Amino acid sequence: MKVIVAECCGFCYGVRRAVDMALNASKDRPCATLGPLIHNPQIIADLESKGVICKNSLSEFSSGDTIIFRSHGEGPEIYKEAKKMNLDIVDATCPNVKVAQNKAAIASKDEFYTVIVGEKNHPEVKSILKWAGENASVIEYIKDIPEIPENAKYAVIIQTTFELERFEKILEALQRERPGEYRVERTICRATAERQAAALQLAEETDAIIVIGGRNSANIRHLFDIVSARCPMTYHIETASELRPEMFRNCTKVGITAGASTPDRLIKEAIVVMENMENKENMENMESFESMLAAAEDVSVYPGKIMEATVIQVDRDGVYVNFGYAREGVITYSEWVAGGTADDLMDKIQKGEKVEAKVIPGSSKDDFVRLSKIRADREAAWKNIEELPEGEKRPVNVKVLRIIKNKAKNIVGLAVAVESVEGFMPASHVELRRVEDFTCYIGQELPAEIIEVNLEKRRIVVSRRDLLKAEREAKAAAWRKAREQRIQAAREARAAAEEAAYDAIEEGTIVTGKVLKIVDFGLFVEIAPHLVGLVHNTELSWDRSVKAEDAAKVDDVIQVFIKKIDRENRRVALSIKATQEDPWKVEAAKFHVGDIVECTVTRILPFGAIFRINEKLEGLVHISEIAAEHINKVEEVLTVGQTVMAEIIKTDLENKKIGLSIAKAKKK
């Protein structure tokens, strides 16, 4: 029977952090948790044996006591009361739960009605509900949606250990039945999602699945529910002592998974017991589970296990070690140190030297067990790597080690040294532009940000994109600021020059200007530095048929008359026509009262007729001046186009009027 362990299982960062904090706190003072630190009876019992007891209420604590807030978190009133009681607080709240609590508090401040999707009686959910305030409630199933009051804005927050697929179904139903503005916070813990995905994948590959963890753990229950739906032979156990051979009858592959609150020790115990179940004779001779575990632990070797070994021989093939197993181990020089060779290392490694090495795949039953010192060192380095809370980044300096290519020989990114381990920088995160040749980056130290940390997969991803974007935006902002300053300075200089120009001009004067622009309605003419006026089409010429493009060209220097200065609206009305003599007056001045002229009827009016004297002049014959005798209608005597002789009886040059008389001309 082959035993396969899920790629992601066991302690998550939040649980490991909480346990470490509790143990560290207990080293130098008595302390107690407020409620169970995590949902795992074995860990709680282990903590109690080391002096970390569990109390169920604040009333059980006295002033000066050390209180440990559990990983599921507490409400704000507990923090206030604990401080009021002068308790020494060790806050072991999971960072992911903290994020959910903060988002709930922000939603309340922003006047959203907060809906928490999760188990109503779970301590984590209760703590988030406290941070959300009065306008909040919890739903666990779709049937709970009618309990949600109608509101304009909803903030939806998920319990960190809830099943994501189930959450999406509840969210869809909620948005359908309670329409409005939604702020959806998918605060499910990444470790929970990864464990669920890895367990589902394992269920596809095995005949049976063992789910290890406390029966009071929500994430274990969810894990069991989703796995059992895909693999009928799924068993939930708390410890390896519950395993029985009949669970795996006719099974060739059995999988093991565990929740985020399950310690590695329980997983390893289950592996040992299941590996030894195949040996019936061994099983029959075992007096108890404990004796079987003790006997098997001495010989349990599997890929990934870290072993303490002693160097017993060094030759050109590698370093041979004894680590208490039936077979000896071998560490090749390339697995002793990166790029290591026999020539470099043979004389430096001494017999009897103690090392930690990791079991790696590739050993056969008749061969040495293959080990790696490099990978063990990396494991040790990974213990110092901090988890990255969801949605956050961590600044870091990295050194580029090499270029990474995929199976198709395409470059996918760079291997970098980051926080004493090897990390990955995707090719698209090296620069903002596309990079064709990454060779020049090898050996460079670059500022970057950690954007992903997966302790279970030993994966750390870094990026320079946001740093480069921020740098580019800072440069752009500085350039924009400098440009605005230049523009403002130019505006102020222009305004000062314009003000000086306004003070230097007067209405009714003729000045010289330069044509800057020709438009449909006239000409813009600069008559002083930064002072531009308009010559409207009506002021281009005495001849109304003249257009702007006919009057002048751009850059022409012309004489203009200042008609009006509007300082308030910063407008100056100019005229070219006013600099010229009125052609009508010039022509009219050639005629005098008493002159007899030949003229032609152009229009008939009720009170007289308009006559054209020449191409530029017209005059009016009043009905009383058409004939010596009285006439009733002009049409009785005159027709359009008729030519007659008339005497000029009046000239009004100011108002551009000429009076004519046909009757007086006939008398002469």
Secondary structure by P-SEA (a helix, b strand, c coil): ccccccccccccaaaaaaaaaaaaaaccccccccccccccaaaaaaaaaaccccccccccccccbbbbbccccccaaaaaaaaaacccccccccaaaaaaaaaaaaaaaaccbbbbbcccccaaaaaaaaaaccccccccccccccccccccbbbbbccccccaaaaaaaaaaaaaaccccccccccccaaaaaaaaaaaaaaacccbbbbbcccccaaaaaaaaaaaacccbbbbbcccccccccccccccbbbbbbcccccaaaaaaaaaaaaacccaaaaaacccaaaaaaaaaaccccccbbbbbbbccccccbbbbbccccbbbbbcccccccccccccccccccccbbbbbbbbccccccccbbbbaaaaaaaaaaaabbbbcccbbbbbbbbbcbbbbcccccccbbbbbcccbbbbbccccccccccccccccccbbbbbbbccccccccbbbbbaaaaaaaaaaaaaaaaaaaaaaaaaaaaaaaaaaaaaaaaaccccbbbbbbbccccccbbbbbccccbbbbbccccccccccccccccccccbbbbbbbcccccccbbbbbbcccccccaaaaaaaaccccbbbbbbbccccccbbbbbccccbbbbbccccccccccccccccccccbbbbbbbcccccccbbbbbbaaaaaac
